[in-house]
Amino acid sequence: MSRPASTARTAAARGVAFSSSPVLDVKLPAWRSRFVLFLLFAAFIALIAKALYLQGFTKDFLQKEGANRYARTLELPATRGKITDRNGQVLASSVPVKAIWAIPDDVLEAPKEKIQQLAKLLDMTEAELRKKLDSDRQFVYLKRQVEPAISDKIVALAIPGIETRKEYKRFYPEGEVMAHVVGFTNVEDIGQEGIELASEKNLAGKTGSRRVIKDRLGHIVEDIQAVREPHDGKDLTLSIDSKIQYIAFTHLKEALEKHKAKAGGAVVLDVQTGEVLALVNLPTYNPNDRSALTGAQLRNRVMTDTFEPGSTMKPVTVALALETGRVTPDTVFQTAPGVMAIGPALIHDAHKQGSLTVAQVIQKSSNIGTAKMALQMRPQEMWEMFTTLGFGQQPKFGFPGAVAGRLRNYKNWRPIEQATMSYGHGISVSLIQMARSYMIFARNGDMIPLTFQKSDEMPHGSRVISEKTSKQVRQMMETVTEPGGTAPQARIAGYRVAGKTGTAHKLEGGRYVNKYLLDFIGFAPVSNPRVIVAVMVDEPTAGGHFAGPVAAPVFAAIMANVLRSLNVQPDSSVTSIIPEEGVQESM
């Protein structure tokens, strides 16, 4: 049994190779080793090529993608400038709030109970919240402008992927009273209406930024770029007086309710500076809660609605006739029998007046007397007067949406159109345009620009008519508010008042319908005019449809309170006024 072992030792001692065994002797073809070597070499070449591609051609892209996973640019919001009235009363300010945002993939891993609590705090259902989170995006807003108390509770839930960002929400202390002046901003704090839109560039300021590295839980690990500081917006002081604004709003609202009118507007101008002291529109809205905002509430009718001014245009026509020397205050016009034919068309007076002086044409509001004056003038003269006053021109008030109105070129006027335009038909204007035109009567013949910002400098006026003509028309307009005029309801105890009524049919589908727009524009005190007030009442359905009994009392109520608020000295010894029926103006 020991021989095989002895034989093996003998073979080993003789130097027999291990591979000499026929079982272990394996011979491989030479090409296989070369092929394996080639594959290894090709793999190394591919790795080198890939490394060169990644490092040389896609370096910027890869660095950007990598940075997106850990680097964040945080926006540092600027505080929007405050808006105040002329006395420093805050009309718009920014309050800090939070935006709640999420990294969807991280949030969905949170316990169901916390998701439910989060949905409740965000005032939404769990299904609505999960729908927002069901997104391929890495960043999703869940809710904007969340009150700090709520955002603190959300942070306390400690849900991974839920973050907050500081932002601001606009607050309007005066609410609906100042809505059409101040306007509002959207969720991005960008002005959408009113002064907020008109002065967006100055109010908004410039946002800052901060580049940081965050870990997967959203914690800031390191600042990687210098901070660019935000620059807050500039504060803005308006010409508006909150007290006067409230006066105008209150009395206009009462009048619309009394006469069951569709809408209305009022504007108060400072004769000396051209500052807009009040601008009111009804219906209005609450800029702090716009959830039920309608187009009718949003319309700034004083600035954007045009209408036929009616008889409030007559003083302008009379002023031109006086200025060109064609008439004097005592020139007589025959208006009987109350109807006048111009070609195939007829124009009418509300009442048969007979012979009227120019002054009485204004006092009684005669269409025929005004038309006869107009037809003595060349169409170009009237057109130039109208355009000088701003009719048919885009207003330069620095206020969004202000309209130009409609004034056709004089070359296309027919005699009947020239006649009707003289008393405010066939031309369209806005209420603020019409109010500004009365500057020539309140300022002894010159015009100044209007402004919505507080002004400490007296503007330079441009001469439109002579001081003599201005005072003559002013005296005529004062008779409108006296017994026998169309608006004795416009008188104010202690002050002399001048103004003019306007009653116009409304146009629908190119035809006049039995709907009326009434306006009254006037100024006081006559001895040294300080304030212009213009009032418009749209479609009154109770209490008549003439401006005297409807619009003039609103004017009187506003003007009386404004004069007292500004401490304007009385210029009349009248201590009490008994309302009298006035003459109805022609339409």
Buried (B, 14 or more C-beta within 10 A) or exposed (E): EEEEEEEEEEEEEEEEEEEEEEEEEEEEEEEEEEEEEEEEEEEEEEEEEEEEEEEEEEEEEEEEEEBEEBBBEBBEBBBBBBBBBBEEBBBBBBEEBBBBBBBBBBBBEBEEEBBEBBBEBBEBEBEEBBEBBEEEEEEBEBBBBBEEEBBEBBBEBEBBBBBBBBBBBBEBBBBBBBBBBBBBBEEEBEBBBBBBBBBBEEBBBEEBBBBBBBEEEBEEEEEEEEEEEBEBBBBBBBBBBBBBBBBBBBBBBEBBEBBEBBBBBBBBBBBBBBBBBBBBBBBBBBBBEBEEBEEEBBBBBBBBBBBBBBBBBBBBBBBBBBBBEBBEBEBBBEBEEBEBEBEEEEBEBBBEBEEBBBBBBBBBBBBBBBBBBBBEBEBEBBBEBBBBBBBBBEBEBBBBBBBBBEBEEBEEBEBBBBBBBBBBBBBBBBBBBBBBBBBBBBBBBBBBBBBBBBBEEEBEBEEBBBEEBBBBBBBBBBBBBBEEBBBBBBBBEBBBBBBBBBBBBBBEEEEEEEBBBBBBBBBBBBEEBBBBBBBBBBBBEEBBBBBBBBBBBBBBBBBBBBBBBBEBEBBBEEEEBEEEEBBBBBB
